[in-house]
Amino acid sequence: MAETKKFTEEEISEIKSVRDKYTEYTVLFGQLEVQKELIKRQLSQVENSITNTWENYNNLIKSEEALIKKLNEKYGEGTLDLDSGEFIPQN
């Protein structure tokens, strides 16, 4: 049977230090993955908001075009002075 040997206190301390660092990095990786997932979710929400905003913007353009058509049919082509409310027909 082989004779057992003991590590020195300094060696034990070094081994524990390495083990503790592995634990720290494992926890850090976990925290970073959670942050990454939260950021992905936030980015998805931002992208959805952008898509909705573009849809609303495009609907606004359609509404504007319909209003212009309706007003042109009623008043003809020209310009409107919004301050005075006067319509100036085009020659």
N, C-alpha and C positions, 0 to 999 in steps of 0.2 A: 504494500500500500504506500502511495506517495505521501510525503510529508506535506501538510498544509502550510501555507504561507499567508501572512497578513499584509494588507496594503497599509501604507503609512497614513496618518491623519491628513496630510497634505494631498496625497493621491485620492483619498476618499472625498475630500473637499472638492478637488478638481472634477472628479466624476460627477458629483452631485451638481456642481455648477453647470456642467455640460447638459445634464438631464434637465435642470431647471430652465436653461435656455431653450431646449427643445419644447418644453411646455409653454414657455412664453410665446415662441413662434407659432405654435399650434393655436393658441388662443388668438394671437394677432391675425393669423390667416382666417380664422372664423369670423372675427370682427370685420375684417376687410371684405369678406364674401357677403356678409349681411349688408354692409354699406353699399357694395356694388349692386346688390339686388334692389335695395331701396332707391338707388339712383336710376336703375333701369325702369322701375315703376314710375318714378317722377318723370323721366324722359318720355315714357309712353303716354302719360297724362298730358304732357306738353304737346306731344305730337297730335293727340286727339283734339286738343284745344285749337291747334293750328288748323287742322282739317276742318273743324266746325267753323272757325273764323273765316276760312276761305269760302266755305259753302254760304255763309251769311253774306260775305262780300259779293259773291257772284249773284246771289239773290237780290242784293241791293242794286247791282248793275242792271239786272232785268227789270226791276221796279222803276228805276230811273228811265230806262229805254221806253217802257210802257207809258210813263207819265209824259215824256217828251212827245211821243206819238200822239197821245190824247190831246195835249195842249196844241200841238201843231195842227191837228185836225180842226180844233175849235178856233184857234187864232191865226193860223198860218205860220209861216216861218218868220222869225225875228228874235229880238232879245228882250229880256225882262230885267228891269231895274228893281231888285228886291227891296231896296230902301223905300222907293216911292210906290212900288206895286204897279208901275206903268209898263205896258207892253209897247215896244217900238217895232213896228213891222219892218220887214226887210224890203227894200225897193224892188 
